């Protein structure tokens, strides 16, 4: 198990990844720990594998990822430290004036950071905020926006390719709330908060998949990695006699899918979990538009685990439909797992795989 030399902690990614792919910490975590007030009560945001939660036990903590919450709890347990108090919502409803500093691993989307800073400014206007990330992932326009919006802004020197920014005086962030994004398709209305993939427009892969969704089928259908629910809601409308389950690792996506189903008066069972951890049922059909990024990292391991668990959970005559960018190397994996794997799309950008037991 990897040992974090700076802290002496033994940490592990969840889901587990080879060390050459990703460690549970990076130089930006080291940089944060070197500059913070370790005696201050902290709010920690976007801590992907619980490294900061374990190094700074007993603080408030939030991440969009179900897997991040599992990683934080497990890493705290294995190192014998107090786990964080995990907030259930990104609006920081349980954060209070006792928080002296906020530690943010900068998310991939600027809109998600703006949303988080809006809530911090609303609830913790006097807090000092430290933002960290690897320099190559932090665009200059983002730094310019932070400097122009915060009353006090300090950009520390880059250390080991990591960047650290300290801001305070957050009042202007109250005017930068990006709000929900929305669109409509096939007489269905969709909205999503910042941080949900393609929340402001249909995902191109999902649009291709819509052409191949079944109609008038029965049984249990699962939209695995449901995002804002675009595939699950079309499935529910086209298959009224089927039970439709939608599940995602992202808490924001799960919240958006539930709201969209309610707003469109569609019956949908939406669950939060890692792959099929929240879906114990035997499934007749799995529909999957898998991610191939985890933050800034491009990898295929998430999709491959989705395929493996779906294979194990499908009923005797079950099938799986997968949409994927054509450059992704999924064909060999799917053919190894399924007795029959057919390529049924001639789209120039996306493959549609029909996989059967």
Secondary structure, 3 states (H helix, E strand, C coil): CCEECCCCEECCCCCCCCCCCCCCCCHHHHHHHHHCCCCCCEEEECCCCCHHHHHCCCCEEECCEHHHHHHHHHHHHHCCCCCCEECCCCCCCCCCCCCCEEEEECCCCHHHHHHHHHHHHHHCCCCEEEEEEEHHHCCHHHHHHHHHHCCEEEECCCECCEEEEEEECCHHHHHCCCCCEEEEECCEEEEECCCCCCCCCCCHHHHHHHCCCCCCCCEEEEEECCCCCHHHHHHHHHCCCEEEEEEECEHHHHHHHHHHHHHCCCCCEEEECCCCCCCCCCEEEEEECCCCEECCEECCHHHHHHHHHHHHHEEEEEEEEEEEECCCCCHHHHHHHCCEEEECCCCCCEEEEEEEC
